[in-house]
Amino acid sequence: MRPACSALDESSVTVMPKGRLVSESRRVWWKRAVFSLLVMASAYWGTPWMLEALGRSLIAEDPLHPADAILVLGGESREGDRVRHAVKLFKRGLAPLLVLSGTPMGFRTHEVDVMRRHAEFLGVPPARILIVKHDSDSTREEAGVVVPILKRRGLKEVILVTSNYHTARAKRIFEGATGRSGPHFLASPVDDGLFEPDGWWMRRRYAKTFVYEAIKTVWSGIEVE
């Protein structure tokens, strides 16, 4: 059996999440299933302002102020939009540390290694970058890996960088994983070209992103430890 976490150093952390057991009472599950069906029905038959409101519900954006770190979640675009956005925040002096989280992406290639090279190319000193390698397959598992590392480093406020449509769900999951002791997360959405709340139902790419994220949002509400 593999250890939950390798030795912690100043530049890299590798963690394998524990398996998760998904269980829920039938009554609560059906309530949430009915709610999800109502949301989908509203999206299909609703008026444009209702559809736009549904789209905007996926996005969280907080006023930013100096924090302890900037966390970039895995799932980076090929263009590196998340890292580019995070580096801009770093250069504004909003945090002294850039935390890059990600999963394997191919033969001997890890997402965070690519992200780190991108950040360094954009001018972030290597000593200001912490990479967290893991094999999570959901935002909840990613939070279960990353949050304990942030806690061990004594971080109290973290700017959370991810795609715009992912921010509301990601912030809720990460805040839930921290408990009362923190850290607290400030969502900073990235426009990676996959979603725009205005008129999302009229473009295939945006509609596809909305449906996928809506399903993941419902599932994250059902999923429990």
HUHUWO-V167821 format. One record per helix or strand. SS is the DSSP state (a for helix, b for strand). FROM is the first residue (numbers start at 0). TO is the last residue. If there is no record, write none. Layout:
ss=SS from=FROM to=TO
ss=SS from=FROM to=TO
This chain:
ss=b from=4 to=4
ss=b from=11 to=14
ss=a from=25 to=44
ss=a from=47 to=55
ss=b from=68 to=71
ss=a from=80 to=90
ss=b from=97 to=101
ss=b from=103 to=105
ss=b from=108 to=109
ss=a from=110 to=120
ss=a from=125 to=127
ss=b from=128 to=133
ss=a from=138 to=151
ss=b from=156 to=162
ss=a from=163 to=180
ss=b from=183 to=189
ss=a from=199 to=201
ss=a from=203 to=221
